[in-house]
Amino acid sequence: MKKISQNPALRGQSGPRRGRMLKKGLALLLSCAGVVGLFLPAAGYTTDTTYYSVTAFGSVFSHLVYEHTAVPFPIFTKLFALAIPMLILAGAVLLLCRRYKPAAACYGFGALAAAAWMLNADATAANLTEYGARGAESALLPGAALTLAACVLAAILALWTDRTAEFSETVFLLLACVSVGSVAFITFYMFFQGLPAIFRIGPADFLFGTRWAPTAAEPSFGIAYMVLASLFGTAGAIVIGVPVGLMTAVFLAELAPRWVTAVVRPAVELLAGIPSVIYGFFGMRVVVPLLRELFPGKTNGDSLLAVILILSIMILPTIVNVAENALRAVPQSYKEASLALGNTQIGTIFKVQIPAARSGILAGVILGVGRAIGETMAIIMVAGNIVQFPELLGAVRPLTSGITFEMGYATGLHRQALFGIGLVLFAFIMIINIVFNLISRKGAVRRA
């Protein structure tokens, strides 16, 4: 009878078992390192008279003192710092209980909390400025980076401790969720940065106020005119750009000879690669003087109309490329069946192919609208940048221009209000995406 230690099958299991124990031990050591990082200097704050060094854990129970005035840490900074050790401890316990995937999830959320704490360091500097400190600046120190890196590596080791095949599948799933997680993280960050300022100013005064004077003796933070400028500019770009882009896509996909396609398609792709500042130069040197000559005495050229014209050109390549691909993806049998029933080629395009490619075309429109409403550099150069009710031939200041112009010198509530503008802009883009997706789904249900 062979001894158990000489059994080849049992000997073969000892290697993977030792590997699992090693990975688990390293993950536990990283958990300890992540907790130690909470007690090391994680952020530094410099004012005109004082330098502060803060640990992540210390931000939960302490405050800063500037000229005998207690300066509290933002509530989200405290919540993130409190969540990190709890998540790390939960991950270690689950790891010891051989619940590897939940342990990896806890470590991953701990890494997100550490990253959020680091991103929120500027909010503490803003608090210092609000309490009278001059030149308040924040800088990250090694403690925060140690906690973040330890949580990420512990999450990877916790997943790797499981079987290799399951680990690979989990990694693929994790990578597939990166985009969704990025959107969720950006959404969360924008909300907790922008909402405090909106509620402090007052939602009605902020969204519907018509006076924007953040540096006046009695500051006012009304963004209604900037909201209208962004909406009117985007709507005008859609009215001009979508029909032109769709017809160009139809021409390239169905009607154009090969030699024409070989010329037009590279030109459209070149439009997509032109930097925004080049569009701005074109608008400033060509469009603005042209409008000034066409409407003498009525406009200086920098106007809402110039914004609409530039944006309609900028969204063309996105709409053309996506719509053309959607039209080419329509099954050839649809076209053949329509022509066999006696329909003309143009009738087939408008009654069969465009409706069949509706979801793809709407995707191109969504991407184009996203670029139009979020464009900054080119708009700054042609808009005139005056906060007033938007008129077609009058100067305007869209939301993106307002953020770019003032973020460099804004402090305190003014800076927080600019984050509020960013939140409003972000909400607009999300609403537009949801509306277009609902329209696309309704169209698919009707066709079914």
Disulfide bonds with the S-S distance in Angstrom:
none
